[in-house]
Amino acid sequence: MDKNTAIREAQLRRIEASLVAMHQAEQVLKKEKRNELCQPTHWN
């Protein structure tokens, strides 16, 4: 594998990792929002 291919592979892996992180953060936000909706505000 030449240097350019190795660099491209590393970049793809980095992009993939950041996409996964974004997806996980999105799931957490959705879960928090759902919890807020489930609890009536007068309980707070």
DOKEFI-697797 format. One record per atom (N, C-alpha, C): residue in one letter; chain; atom name; x negated, y negated, z. Coordinates in steps of 0.05 Angstrom, whole numbers, padded with zeros to 5 digits, m for minus. Layout:
! residues N
+------+------+------+--------+--------+--------+
: code : unit : site :     xx :     yy :     zz :
+------+------+------+--------+--------+--------+
:    A :    A :   CA :      X :      Y :      Z :
...
+------+------+------+--------+--------+--------+
//
This chain:
! residues 44
+------+------+------+--------+--------+--------+
: code : unit : site :     xx :     yy :     zz :
+------+------+------+--------+--------+--------+
:    M :    A :    N : m00017 :  00024 :  00000 :
:    M :    A :   CA :  00000 :  00000 :  00000 :
:    M :    A :    C : m00018 : m00025 :  00000 :
:    D :    A :    N : m00013 : m00043 : m00019 :
:    D :    A :   CA : m00030 : m00067 : m00020 :
:    D :    A :    C : m00021 : m00088 :  00000 :
:    K :    A :    N : m00037 : m00109 :  00002 :
:    K :    A :   CA : m00032 : m00129 :  00022 :
:    K :    A :    C : m00005 : m00143 :  00018 :
:    N :    A :    N :  00002 : m00150 : m00007 :
:    N :    A :   CA :  00027 : m00164 : m00012 :
:    N :    A :    C :  00051 : m00147 : m00004 :
:    T :    A :    N :  00050 : m00121 : m00009 :
:    T :    A :   CA :  00072 : m00104 : m00002 :
:    T :    A :    C :  00075 : m00103 :  00028 :
:    A :    A :    N :  00052 : m00101 :  00042 :
:    A :    A :   CA :  00052 : m00100 :  00071 :
:    A :    A :    C :  00065 : m00125 :  00083 :
:    I :    A :    N :  00057 : m00148 :  00071 :
:    I :    A :   CA :  00068 : m00174 :  00080 :
:    I :    A :    C :  00098 : m00175 :  00076 :
:    R :    A :    N :  00107 : m00166 :  00052 :
:    R :    A :   CA :  00135 : m00166 :  00046 :
:    R :    A :    C :  00151 : m00148 :  00065 :
:    E :    A :    N :  00139 : m00124 :  00071 :
:    E :    A :   CA :  00152 : m00106 :  00090 :
:    E :    A :    C :  00155 : m00119 :  00118 :
:    A :    A :    N :  00134 : m00132 :  00126 :
:    A :    A :   CA :  00134 : m00145 :  00153 :
:    A :    A :    C :  00156 : m00167 :  00153 :
:    Q :    A :    N :  00158 : m00183 :  00132 :
:    Q :    A :   CA :  00178 : m00204 :  00130 :
:    Q :    A :    C :  00206 : m00192 :  00131 :
:    L :    A :    N :  00210 : m00171 :  00116 :
:    L :    A :   CA :  00237 : m00158 :  00116 :
:    L :    A :    C :  00244 : m00148 :  00143 :
:    R :    A :    N :  00225 : m00136 :  00157 :
:    R :    A :   CA :  00230 : m00125 :  00184 :
:    R :    A :    C :  00237 : m00148 :  00203 :
:    R :    A :    N :  00223 : m00171 :  00200 :
:    R :    A :   CA :  00228 : m00193 :  00218 :
:    R :    A :    C :  00256 : m00205 :  00213 :
:    I :    A :    N :  00264 : m00207 :  00187 :
:    I :    A :   CA :  00291 : m00217 :  00180 :
:    I :    A :    C :  00312 : m00198 :  00191 :
:    E :    A :    N :  00307 : m00172 :  00188 :
:    E :    A :   CA :  00326 : m00152 :  00197 :
:    E :    A :    C :  00329 : m00154 :  00227 :
:    A :    A :    N :  00307 : m00157 :  00242 :
:    A :    A :   CA :  00309 : m00159 :  00271 :
:    A :    A :    C :  00324 : m00184 :  00279 :
:    S :    A :    N :  00321 : m00206 :  00265 :
:    S :    A :   CA :  00335 : m00231 :  00273 :
:    S :    A :    C :  00365 : m00228 :  00266 :
:    L :    A :    N :  00372 : m00214 :  00245 :
:    L :    A :   CA :  00400 : m00209 :  00238 :
:    L :    A :    C :  00413 : m00192 :  00259 :
:    V :    A :    N :  00399 : m00171 :  00269 :
:    V :    A :   CA :  00409 : m00154 :  00290 :
:    V :    A :    C :  00414 : m00170 :  00315 :
:    A :    A :    N :  00394 : m00187 :  00322 :
:    A :    A :   CA :  00397 : m00204 :  00346 :
:    A :    A :    C :  00421 : m00223 :  00344 :
:    M :    A :    N :  00425 : m00234 :  00320 :
:    M :    A :   CA :  00447 : m00252 :  00316 :
:    M :    A :    C :  00473 : m00237 :  00319 :
:    H :    A :    N :  00474 : m00213 :  00308 :
:    H :    A :   CA :  00499 : m00196 :  00310 :
:    H :    A :    C :  00505 : m00190 :  00339 :
:    Q :    A :    N :  00484 : m00183 :  00354 :
:    Q :    A :   CA :  00489 : m00176 :  00382 :
:    Q :    A :    C :  00499 : m00200 :  00398 :
:    A :    A :    N :  00487 : m00223 :  00392 :
:    A :    A :   CA :  00496 : m00248 :  00406 :
:    A :    A :    C :  00525 : m00254 :  00399 :
:    E :    A :    N :  00532 : m00250 :  00374 :
:    E :    A :   CA :  00560 : m00254 :  00365 :
:    E :    A :    C :  00579 : m00236 :  00380 :
:    Q :    A :    N :  00571 : m00211 :  00384 :
:    Q :    A :   CA :  00588 : m00191 :  00398 :
:    Q :    A :    C :  00592 : m00200 :  00427 :
:    V :    A :    N :  00571 : m00210 :  00440 :
:    V :    A :   CA :  00573 : m00219 :  00467 :
:    V :    A :    C :  00592 : m00243 :  00469 :
:    L :    A :    N :  00589 : m00262 :  00451 :
:    L :    A :   CA :  00607 : m00285 :  00451 :
:    L :    A :    C :  00636 : m00277 :  00447 :
:    K :    A :    N :  00641 : m00259 :  00429 :
:    K :    A :   CA :  00668 : m00249 :  00424 :
:    K :    A :    C :  00680 : m00237 :  00449 :
:    K :    A :    N :  00663 : m00221 :  00463 :
:    K :    A :   CA :  00672 : m00207 :  00487 :
:    K :    A :    C :  00679 : m00227 :  00509 :
:    E :    A :    N :  00662 : m00248 :  00512 :
:    E :    A :   CA :  00667 : m00269 :  00532 :
:    E :    A :    C :  00692 : m00284 :  00525 :
:    K :    A :    N :  00696 : m00290 :  00500 :
:    K :    A :   CA :  00720 : m00305 :  00492 :
:    K :    A :    C :  00745 : m00288 :  00497 :
:    R :    A :    N :  00744 : m00262 :  00492 :
:    R :    A :   CA :  00766 : m00244 :  00497 :
:    R :    A :    C :  00773 : m00243 :  00527 :
:    N :    A :    N :  00752 : m00242 :  00543 :
:    N :    A :   CA :  00756 : m00242 :  00572 :
:    N :    A :    C :  00770 : m00267 :  00582 :
:    E :    A :    N :  00762 : m00290 :  00570 :
:    E :    A :   CA :  00775 : m00315 :  00577 :
:    E :    A :    C :  00804 : m00315 :  00570 :
:    L :    A :    N :  00810 : m00304 :  00546 :
:    L :    A :   CA :  00838 : m00303 :  00537 :
:    L :    A :    C :  00855 : m00285 :  00555 :
:    C :    A :    N :  00843 : m00263 :  00565 :
:    C :    A :   CA :  00858 : m00244 :  00581 :
:    C :    A :    C :  00865 : m00255 :  00608 :
:    Q :    A :    N :  00848 : m00273 :  00619 :
:    Q :    A :   CA :  00853 : m00283 :  00646 :
:    Q :    A :    C :  00868 : m00309 :  00645 :
:    P :    A :    N :  00891 : m00310 :  00657 :
:    P :    A :   CA :  00906 : m00336 :  00659 :
:    P :    A :    C :  00889 : m00357 :  00673 :
:    T :    A :    N :  00891 : m00382 :  00664 :
:    T :    A :   CA :  00874 : m00403 :  00675 :
:    T :    A :    C :  00880 : m00408 :  00704 :
:    H :    A :    N :  00904 : m00403 :  00714 :
:    H :    A :   CA :  00910 : m00410 :  00742 :
:    H :    A :    C :  00897 : m00390 :  00761 :
:    W :    A :    N :  00885 : m00369 :  00751 :
:    W :    A :   CA :  00870 : m00351 :  00768 :
:    W :    A :    C :  00843 : m00362 :  00776 :
:    N :    A :    N :  00833 : m00380 :  00760 :
:    N :    A :   CA :  00805 : m00391 :  00765 :
:    N :    A :    C :  00804 : m00408 :  00790 :
+------+------+------+--------+--------+--------+
//
